[in-house]
Structures are given as structure tokens and as C-alpha cells.
Amino acid sequence: MTAPDRETIFAAAVRILLDVDRVVTVHYRDGTVSVQFPTTRRLAEHLGVPHYYVLPYCAEMERDGLIRRVERVGISTTPAGTRLLLGLMSSSHLTEAEAVIGGATFRELLKASGLKDVDR
């Protein structure tokens, strides 16, 4: 069993949000967009690794400014993390993202996060 890296964790988050939960919670705060991230336990379960394998990578992602963790609130993306998450959705899971979020809303999220619209 190998420990996941940040790309694997973000890819797992996309799959959980779009394929398992089929819900994406978006926060608009101070002119920025953030997305509610799955819990570390859900990420570990989805990846098939012990919970403690995911924790150091989440700490690293927080230190690198991709996510923020707030006690009793959960994990959400920062502007950089939002771009990474939405970029993964648009490049690898566009059909699912548009089905869950809605095409027009997804394009607005891309625009609000500083990403270019997806050409269809």
C-alpha cells in the first residue's frame, strides 16, 4: 500500500464529489470561490488507505495554500486549490461536472476562479 500524493488526493476528491455524492458545495467569500472538500476520512476510505496516510498530505496542501482546514467546519479549497480542483473537473470529468453542477454554473465557476471556459 503506497501513500497517496496531492494529485491523487485531489483526483479522489473530484470522484467523491461528482461520482459518489453528486454534490458540490461552493462558497463565495470576499470575492473568491472555494469548494467544500471531502473529509480526510472519506478521502482515505475512497483511496483504500489508512486515515493517517492522508493527514500529512492534507497538512502539506494546507501549508502550500491549496486547502484550509477549520475546526468543526471542515476542509475547503483556497483560490489556488479551487483552480486545481475545477481544472481537474474540466479536463477529466467535464460531463459529470456539468451534470452535477449545471453547465452554465460550471462555466461561471471556471470564470470566477480565473480559469478559461471549456470549449465544447
For each residue, the residues with C-beta under 8 A, 3 or more apart:
1: 48 49 53
2:
3: 49 53 56 57
4: 8 9 12 43 47 49 53 54 57
5: 8 9 57
6: 9 10 57 60 61 64 66
7: 10 11
8: 4 5 11 12 47
9: 4 5 6 12 13 43 47 54 57 58 61
10: 6 7 13 14 81 84 85 88
11: 7 8 14 15 88 92
12: 4 8 9 15 16 38 43 46 47
13: 9 10 16 17 37 38 43 85
14: 10 11 17 18 85 88 89 92 93
15: 11 12 18 19 20 46 93
16: 12 13 19 20 21 38 42 43 46
17: 13 14 20 21 22 23 24 35 38 100
18: 14 15 21 22 24 89 93 96 97 100
19: 15 16 22 96
20: 15 16 17 46
21: 16 17 18 38
22: 17 18 19 100
23: 17 100
24: 17 18 35 36 97 100 101
25: 35 36
26: 33 34 35 36 109
27: 33 34 35 36 76
28: 32 33 112
29: 32 34
30:
31:
32: 28 29 78 79 82
33: 26 27 28 79 82 109 112 113
34: 26 27 29 68 76 77 78 79 81 82
35: 17 24 25 26 27 76 77 81 82 85 86
36: 24 25 26 27 74 75 76
37: 13 67 74 75 76 77 81
38: 12 13 16 17 21 42 43 46 75
39: 42 43 74 75
40: 43 44 51 54 55 58 75
41: 44 45 51
42: 16 38 39 45 46
43: 4 9 12 13 16 38 39 40 46 47 54 58
44: 40 41 47 49 50 51 53 54
45: 41 42 48
46: 12 15 16 20 38 42 43
47: 4 8 9 12 43 44 53 54
48: 1 45
49: 1 3 4 44 53 54
50: 44 53
51: 40 41 44 54 55
52: 55
53: 1 3 4 44 47 49 50 56 57
54: 4 9 40 43 44 47 49 51 57 58
55: 40 51 52 58 59
56: 3 53 59 60
57: 3 4 5 6 9 53 54 60 61
58: 9 40 43 54 55 61 62 67 69 75
59: 55 56 62 63
60: 6 56 57 63 64
61: 6 9 57 58 64 66 67 81
62: 58 59 65 66 67 68 69
63: 59 60
64: 6 60 61
65: 62 78 80 81
66: 6 61 62 77 78 80 81 84
67: 37 58 61 62 75 76 77 78 81
68: 34 62 75 76 77 78
69: 58 62 74 75
70: 73 74 75 76
71:
72:
73: 70 76
74: 36 37 39 69 70
75: 36 37 38 39 40 58 67 68 69 70
76: 27 34 35 36 37 67 68 70 73
77: 34 35 37 66 67 68 80 81 82 84 85
78: 32 34 65 66 67 68 81 82
79: 32 33 34 82 83 113 114
80: 65 66 77 83 84
81: 10 34 35 37 61 65 66 67 77 78 84 85
82: 32 33 34 35 77 78 79 85 86 113
83: 79 80 86 87 113 114 115
84: 10 66 77 80 81 87 88
85: 10 13 14 35 77 81 82 88 89
86: 35 82 83 89 90 109 110 113 115
87: 83 84 90 91 115
88: 10 11 14 84 85 91 92 93
89: 14 18 85 86 92 93 94 96 97 106
90: 86 87 93 94 97 106 110 115 118
91: 87 88 94
92: 11 14 88 89
93: 14 15 18 88 89 90 96 97
94: 89 90 91 97 98 118
95: 98 99
96: 18 19 89 93 99 100
97: 18 24 89 90 93 94 100 101 106
98: 94 95 101 102 103 106
99: 95 96
100: 17 18 22 23 24 96 97
101: 24 97 98 105 106 109
102: 98 105 106
103: 98 106 107
104: 107 108
105: 101 102 108 109
106: 89 90 97 98 101 102 103 109 110 118
107: 103 104 110 111 117 118
108: 104 105 111 112
109: 26 33 86 101 105 106 112 113
110: 86 90 106 107 113 115 116 117 118
111: 107 108 114 115 117
112: 28 33 108 109
113: 33 79 82 83 86 109 110
114: 79 83 111
115: 83 86 87 90 110 111
116: 110
117: 107 110 111
118: 90 94 106 107 110
119:
120:
